[in-house]
Amino acid sequence: MTHTRVRLSPDDRREQLLDLGIELLATRSLDELSIDLLAEEAGISRGLLYHYFRNKQEFHRAVVRRATDEMLAVTTPDPSLDALTRLTTGLAAYIDYVEANFEPFTSLVRGAASGDRFLREIYEDARSALTGRIFESVGELGLSDSPATRLLVNGWAAMVEEAVITWVQERQVPKEELLRLLAAALPAVLTATAPGQPAAS
Amino acid sequence: MTHTRVRLSPDDRREQLLDLGIELLATRSLDELSIDLLAEEAGISRGLLYHYFRNKQEFHRAVVRRATDEMLAVTTPDPSLDALTRLTTGLAAYIDYVEANFEPFTSLVRGAASGDRFLREIYEDARSALTGRIFESVGELGLSDSPATRLLVNGWAAMVEEAVITWVQERQVPKEELLRLLAAALPAVLTATAPGQPAAS
């Protein structure tokens, strides 16, 4: 990637710095992503950087927010598809995204869990956006939206996150199998636990 | 709780300090649990404390390890029960444990995610012990132990953790319903995704 020296608007320059931040995060943790490193890689002064980001924390949050927005954009399913196909294609795009952006993604998960309130909010917004797509589909999937459904869908989202992160590290099964397992898990859980179902045995 | 002033062996004194650590963690985060606070609450000098724990980090790890051992002990199912009953009683004990020890438990989860290698190991050991009990039962449940099964059981463990933490905070459903949903989810996921099953619809 080349960094061309054209005069950019402040907004465009900020976007370019965030892109560079995401790029740098591919090979290091959020903790290692300093303003100094960004300045060096961007070829501009620390002073100028502080014009765009008040401090390292604000820079980190902006980078993680941008990475998350990208993830939501690439996983948006085609609304003309049926609910089950939307689930599968959205999930396939999510797996591809986590695989291709492993460091930024795990930085978000770790940052959210470590107690940074803003990273936690970004994380929860992203997860709500992903699971919100499921809730929009529950009627079409023949299920009712209830506290139990919400609990299970959020639990399934945690299962997906855990499974995909482990899969990128260990590759226990082919990618198509991972997708098949996780896509089948959601209807299975919701159907088996729906009121009136006999207990699983 | 009273702190009696009898002369204890070094091992017993260390255990007592760890118990106090867990007690203190009930109302504050791991970050807020300092050696100073422990010394004050235990009524002994900082100097003496450093005889038992080399630094705050070692103290934190020992507290979290002890809380985790307790959790594994109270959730150990009676081996004379059948596999499905072991799953349900173990899960019920786990929900009760997380409910009663919410701060120590979430400290472990946060600490593991935030990148402390030792907390991560304690967390992974605990989760392996919990899911290991499931793997011991898969044959009895009529399922085969395969990479796909392991991926799903670990994913289900993440679902349980997420659902129970959210449930303690939000109480969306009665506790019996939470238990029913999570216990039913595991066989549902494993059965629906087993090789040779038709795709869920």
Chai-1 contact restraints between the chains, C-beta under 6 A:
chainA,res_idxA,chainB,res_idxB,connection_type,confidence,min_distance_angstrom,max_distance_angstrom,comment,restraint_id
A,R110,B,A113,contact,1.0,0.0,6.0,A-B,restraint_1
A,R110,B,S114,contact,1.0,0.0,6.0,A-B,restraint_2
A,R110,B,G115,contact,1.0,0.0,6.0,A-B,restraint_3
A,A113,B,R110,contact,1.0,0.0,6.0,A-B,restraint_4
A,A113,B,A113,contact,1.0,0.0,6.0,A-B,restraint_5
A,S114,B,S114,contact,1.0,0.0,6.0,A-B,restraint_6
A,G115,B,R110,contact,1.0,0.0,6.0,A-B,restraint_7
A,P147,B,Q172,contact,1.0,0.0,6.0,A-B,restraint_8
A,P147,B,V173,contact,1.0,0.0,6.0,A-B,restraint_9
A,A148,B,V173,contact,1.0,0.0,6.0,A-B,restraint_10
A,A148,B,L181,contact,1.0,0.0,6.0,A-B,restraint_11
A,L151,B,A163,contact,1.0,0.0,6.0,A-B,restraint_12
A,L151,B,Q172,contact,1.0,0.0,6.0,A-B,restraint_13
A,G155,B,M159,contact,1.0,0.0,6.0,A-B,restraint_14
A,G155,B,E162,contact,1.0,0.0,6.0,A-B,restraint_15
A,G155,B,A163,contact,1.0,0.0,6.0,A-B,restraint_16
A,A158,B,A158,contact,1.0,0.0,6.0,A-B,restraint_17
A,A158,B,M159,contact,1.0,0.0,6.0,A-B,restraint_18
A,A158,B,E162,contact,1.0,0.0,6.0,A-B,restraint_19
A,M159,B,G155,contact,1.0,0.0,6.0,A-B,restraint_20
A,M159,B,A158,contact,1.0,0.0,6.0,A-B,restraint_21
A,M159,B,M159,contact,1.0,0.0,6.0,A-B,restraint_22
A,E162,B,G155,contact,1.0,0.0,6.0,A-B,restraint_23
A,E162,B,A158,contact,1.0,0.0,6.0,A-B,restraint_24
A,A163,B,L151,contact,1.0,0.0,6.0,A-B,restraint_25
A,A163,B,G155,contact,1.0,0.0,6.0,A-B,restraint_26
A,Q172,B,P147,contact,1.0,0.0,6.0,A-B,restraint_27
A,Q172,B,L151,contact,1.0,0.0,6.0,A-B,restraint_28
A,V173,B,P147,contact,1.0,0.0,6.0,A-B,restraint_29
A,V173,B,A148,contact,1.0,0.0,6.0,A-B,restraint_30
A,L181,B,A148,contact,1.0,0.0,6.0,A-B,restraint_31
A,L181,B,T193,contact,1.0,0.0,6.0,A-B,restraint_32
A,A184,B,A192,contact,1.0,0.0,6.0,A-B,restraint_33
A,A184,B,T193,contact,1.0,0.0,6.0,A-B,restraint_34
A,A184,B,A200,contact,1.0,0.0,6.0,A-B,restraint_35
A,A185,B,V189,contact,1.0,0.0,6.0,A-B,restraint_36
A,P187,B,A200,contact,1.0,0.0,6.0,A-B,restraint_37
A,A188,B,A188,contact,1.0,0.0,6.0,A-B,restraint_38
A,A188,B,V189,contact,1.0,0.0,6.0,A-B,restraint_39
A,A188,B,A192,contact,1.0,0.0,6.0,A-B,restraint_40
A,A188,B,A200,contact,1.0,0.0,6.0,A-B,restraint_41
A,V189,B,A185,contact,1.0,0.0,6.0,A-B,restraint_42
A,V189,B,A188,contact,1.0,0.0,6.0,A-B,restraint_43
A,A192,B,A184,contact,1.0,0.0,6.0,A-B,restraint_44
A,A192,B,A188,contact,1.0,0.0,6.0,A-B,restraint_45
A,T193,B,L181,contact,1.0,0.0,6.0,A-B,restraint_46
A,T193,B,A184,contact,1.0,0.0,6.0,A-B,restraint_47
A,A200,B,A184,contact,1.0,0.0,6.0,A-B,restraint_48
A,A200,B,P187,contact,1.0,0.0,6.0,A-B,restraint_49
A,A200,B,A188,contact,1.0,0.0,6.0,A-B,restraint_50
